[in-house]
Each structure stands twice: as C-alpha cells, then as structure tokens.
Amino acid sequence: MLIKWIITALLLIILYHLFRALFAMLKGQETSKNMSKMLGKRVLFSLAVVLFISLSSHFGLIKPNRFDPSTIRTQTQISTTKPHPQNANTKRQPEKQSVD
C-alpha cells in the first residue's frame, strides 16, 4: 500500500511541475529558463516513476495484472425471430385480403 502512495505522490509532483511550467510559459520570455527547469524536473520525476514501478515489479513488491486468455468468455446470440422481408419503399403498403 505504501508503494501506491509513493507512486501517487510522484505523479502529483509531476503534475505540479507541469502546471508551473505552463504558467511560466504563459507569463512570457523572461521566465523561459525557469520554465525549462520545471519541465526538466517533470522529466526527471517521470523517469523516477517508471524506474520505481519497474523495480518494484521486478522485486515482487507489486504484482502487475496479467492477461489470462482462459478467462475470456464468448457470447453467442441465437436469433429466435423470423426474418422480415425488407422493402426500400417507406410508404405503408395496404393489407391484401382474399375475398371468397
């Protein structure tokens, strides 16, 4: 559970640096050095998250979901209705009755 909190905190730090860089970019050119530092920190924290997840998975601290093909269920639909003849004419046809 602690690992999930650490990953969540790192992702929130990434979002924080991303939005700070956005606001620095919107302010103008005099803060471009500050913006590039924040974007660099975001890349650094993203790398840390990827490494943290892969290492914790490798050491068995977290277990990734595996695809199990035996759990696939297929559903077949059996049509019990009679097929109706289709007509391109949208006008309702009068019913025909035989008079005997």
Phi and psi in degrees as a GROMACS rama.xvg file:
@    title "Ramachandran Plot"
@    xaxis  label "Phi"
@    yaxis  label "Psi"
@TYPE xy
-64.7304  -33.8672  LEU-2
-65.5955  -39.0395  ILE-3
-64.5393  -37.6491  LYS-4
-66.7988  -38.6622  TRP-5
-66.0168  -44.1567  ILE-6
-63.8879  -41.8989  ILE-7
-63.2369  -42.4351  THR-8
-63.848  -41.5461  ALA-9
-64.2101  -39.1143  LEU-10
-66.7921  -36.931  LEU-11
-68.0184  -35.6092  LEU-12
-65.5048  -37.8922  ILE-13
-62.0536  -45.6888  ILE-14
-63.5198  -38.4496  LEU-15
-60.9881  -47.7268  TYR-16
-67.7257  -33.296  HIS-17
-65.3829  -44.7508  LEU-18
-72.2318  -32.7884  PHE-19
-64.9496  -38.6716  ARG-20
-66.7432  -35.8114  ALA-21
-62.0638  -46.9137  LEU-22
-68.2525  -33.4736  PHE-23
-66.8873  -35.9478  ALA-24
-68.4222  -37.1182  MET-25
-72.0929  -24.8984  LEU-26
-70.2408  -39.7456  LYS-27
145.874  -167.2  GLY-28
-80.2013  -23.7958  GLN-29
-69.0441  -14.0782  GLU-30
-109.383  21.2243  THR-31
-67.8121  -31.7451  SER-32
-67.0613  -40.8839  LYS-33
-64.1523  -40.2105  ASN-34
-64.7436  -42.2179  MET-35
-67.8418  -31.6532  SER-36
-65.6988  -42.1723  LYS-37
-66.8701  -39.0846  MET-38
-68.1659  -34.5498  LEU-39
-65.012  -39.027  GLY-40
-64.992  -36.7245  LYS-41
-63.6253  -42.5441  ARG-42
-64.9077  -40.4986  VAL-43
-62.4734  -45.1736  LEU-44
-68.5315  -32.8965  PHE-45
-64.6419  -41.5646  SER-46
-63.1782  -39.6066  LEU-47
-63.3544  -39.776  ALA-48
-64.543  -44.9224  VAL-49
-63.5526  -44.6849  VAL-50
-65.154  -40.5889  LEU-51
-63.5198  -43.4124  PHE-52
-67.2245  -43.788  ILE-53
-68.9298  -38.852  SER-54
-69.644  -40.936  LEU-55
-68.2093  -30.6727  SER-56
-70.8212  -38.9998  SER-57
-65.4761  -38.964  HIS-58
-87.319  1.01629  PHE-59
83.7587  15.4815  GLY-60
-76.3189  -31.2202  LEU-61
-127.146  152.003  ILE-62
-116.797  115.563  LYS-63
-71.9953  153.982  PRO-64
-71.9134  130.657  ASN-65
-102.23  147.721  ARG-66
-81.9637  121.415  PHE-67
-113.709  106.256  ASP-68
-66.8133  -14.831  PRO-69
-75.6901  -13.3543  SER-70
-92.3099  1.98501  THR-71
-73.5102  128.849  ILE-72
-111.069  134.88  ARG-73
-110.068  143.042  THR-74
-120.416  127.595  GLN-75
-108.713  137.853  THR-76
-106.578  127.336  GLN-77
-104.621  120.39  ILE-78
-83.8949  123.59  SER-79
-105.136  1.66612  THR-80
-94.3352  155.777  THR-81
-82.0253  139.138  LYS-82
-69.377  135.912  PRO-83
-96.0602  138.925  HIS-84
-66.7557  134.481  PRO-85
-101.488  145.936  GLN-86
-130.588  138.768  ASN-87
-75.8045  -14.8952  ALA-88
-77.5858  125.688  ASN-89
-89.1033  -11.2977  THR-90
-75.4299  134.13  LYS-91
-68.28  129.536  ARG-92
-83.5795  139.155  GLN-93
-69.8987  148.43  PRO-94
-74.2607  142.721  GLU-95
-106.646  132.719  LYS-96
-125.771  142.497  GLN-97
-95.2733  131.586  SER-98
-100.702  122.792  VAL-99
